């Protein structure tokens, strides 16, 4: 990812960006370094999202902003469990997709206020989603993940709102976008 980001930076001649590898729970920057700290589509890979959020707050200036964009799991306990089982089967680096209520609780416990929030439903091809995860049709992971998704189709039991589309399945990922500040700074 860092190689791709640096290649894109060079291609577009972007001079006001730098890319550094670090531990999300202990970023290699002093307190209050940044005006904006953003995590996009990565919270579902973090074993301890509350520690990651605390570190985001730590490296953000007191009047700075945080931007989090990530998938949202279903609120229903049974859908939540199946949804995350499908995600982990497809990608073992996946730990847990949080619900909207989980994010809101994290923000409140972190002393954050939501400036702007947007929720959207992002439709995608199951086949393309699996290919992005490195699993071509016919591979063991592809077959297992598809079987679990197909088993959940009746009654939308996993929250993906799947619909057959020829040899493919159209699925939906719900996403949340949150622009945040420390309480009392806006």
C-alpha positions, 0 to 999 in steps of 0.5 A: 500500500505504501509503494502504491501511495508513493507511486501515485504521489510521484505520478501526480507530483503531490508535494504536501504528503508523506507516507509512514508505516506505524502501529495504529495503536502507537503512531510515531508522531508527537501529541497534537501533530495533525489538523486532520487524522483519517482512517478509511475502511480500516477499523474493521481490521483493528483488534482494539478499535478503542485504542486506535481511536484514542491514538487518533485523538492523541496525534490530532491538534486540540482544534483538529478534526478526525475523519472515519469512513468504514463499513457498518455491520447490522445492528441485529445480533444474529445478522451481526454474527453471520456478517462478520463470519462471512467477512473473516472467511473472505479476509482473515485480516478482518477482525470485526465490523462495528455497528453504527451504535458501536461507533457512536459509543466509541465517539462518546467515550472518546469525548468526540462530537460528530460534525457531519455524518453520512450513511450510504449503501454501496452496492458491489459485485460479489465476484469482484469483491472476492477477486479484490480479496485474492479469491477467484471463482472456483477456489476454496475460499471463494466457494466457502464464502459464496456458500455461506452468503447464499445460505444467508440470502433467504430473509437477508440473514447476514445484512448484505441484501444479496440478489442473484445476478446471473453467475454473480451476486450483487451485495451491499456494504453499508458505510458510515462517514464521520467527521469528528472534533473534540467536544467543546471545540466547535 
